[in-house]
Amino acid sequence: MDRTIEDIEGVRELEPGPDATPLVRRCLALRRKPLSEFRVEDLRILLGQRIAVPVLLPMAVAVLVDDPLAEGDFYAGDLLNTVVQLPDTAWGSGERERFADVLRAIPRPENKGLRQAIEAFLA
């Protein structure tokens, strides 16, 4: 059986109430989804909500090393935009600098907001 975030964290979330938003429901479903089935959009959603960052950030970085402009459901580079906006505390020792080296080696995207987010990360 493939592991889920709930398995790794050892925390089983309660079912959301009837007034829960679609995002809350989606995040809960993703916490229960096998990690081997995660798509770019799944990573983008949970990292954007700061859920299971220690588990998901290495997966996202692996995706971005292969394809810096990996696309979820919104635009090319939406996962990268989410990752570069994570706080410094999300990064392990040396991981942030190794990822910064990857970013320095890629051409700057045309998307102005993404380009600015990358530049802020590198500053």
Buried (B, 14 or more C-beta within 10 A) or exposed (E): EEEBBBBEBEEEEEEEEEEEEEEBEBBBEBBEBEBEEBBBBBBBBBBBBEBBBEBBBEBBBEBBEEEBBBBBEEEBBBBBBBBBEBEEEBBEEEEBEEBBEEBEEEEEBEBEEBBEBBEEBEE
